[in-house]
């Protein structure tokens, strides 16, 4: 520790932690995290989180626990993790009182959202500059009870995050797989290499091609393209608009199921706790070793004086959790409150839903036509009937999409 003067409650927590870990005896790397999150160790930090737990809320989505939130002003402004917000949102205080919440702003790069509840007299979190924290400092993650949800130490101070070091999110086992290696360039995504026999190769994609859009949506980064591909399921056909030399070409790729099984590194990362779905791609982070569950992200990470140096944003690995530093949160506060970063409305969500349904129906039509060529007479009758249903679905969905686009333009 580099600071010599600390309140007695801080020293008592530290002394209790050292004593408890000493009594536990030698531990392996895997059991170390569980010992630090034992009830006895967490209880030692009750004094540390007493004040900040009053500035922490439990965020509920459709009445289910989804995240934690950090109160940033007395009149009902609350910061939380954006990608966990789905359905009807409410915030529950430590006192047990709940309030409906509006999503006022969403900043996607840092995965932060600003909520507003109609309440007054709340206790905003007390902040401390993240840059003043030292590697090795003890930290705690307050919840909405007298006991922290996790304790640990600061592993790495504020730093810029390499987009490749941690996957942005965990793909579904049945998510689409293209089979390419990609590079970021200034105006799009460049194909570095193509895996033989995989969907990209079968579609005609070549090294050096520049991908401009996926399923009609512009892509400007590797992360964006990976997310776009993984939004589709194996077996679906996806259109790729590419630039090859001076020409623009549209290719169709039938996606495969991504390779099964976890690599050793990912298996190790998952030991001890579930990882956050969105756990990478943040511009700037603090890294610590607290075992913060995905549903406990969005709350403050505090020092031994109970002051927040950031907002927990992701559980990324066995010994890695990330927080957005106070300086970044503070810099975004105005835009998040102002409405400048207001989330997509229901109309935009409806458009995306219809576009996805149309793409899926078209893929099913292509699949049925392919089956028709090798089917027996009896099978052909069944497939023809199914084709009629799918073609009607395509027509109905296209009409609904046209109406939705028209309605959205009027807004």
Secondary structure, 3 states (H helix, E strand, C coil): CCCCCCCHHHHHHHHHHHHHHHHHCCCCHHHHHHHHCCHHHHHCCHHHHCCHHHHEEEEEECCEEEEEEEEEECCCEEEEEHHHCCCCEEEECCCCCEEEEEEEEEECCCCEEEEEECCCCCCCCCECCHHHCCCCCEEEECCCCCCCCEEEEEEEEEEECCCCCCCCECCCCCEEECCEEEEEECCEEEEEEECCCCHHHHHCCCCCCEEEEECCEECCCHHHHHHHHHCCECCCEEEEEEEECCEEEEEEEECEECCCCCCHHHHHHHCCCCCCCECCCCCEEEEECCCCCHHHCCCEEECCCCCEEEEEEEEEECCEEEEEEHHHHHHHHHHHHHCCCCCCCHHHHHHHHHHHHHHHHHHHHHHHHHHHCCCCHHHHHHHHHHHHHHHHHHHHHHHHHHHHHHHHHHC
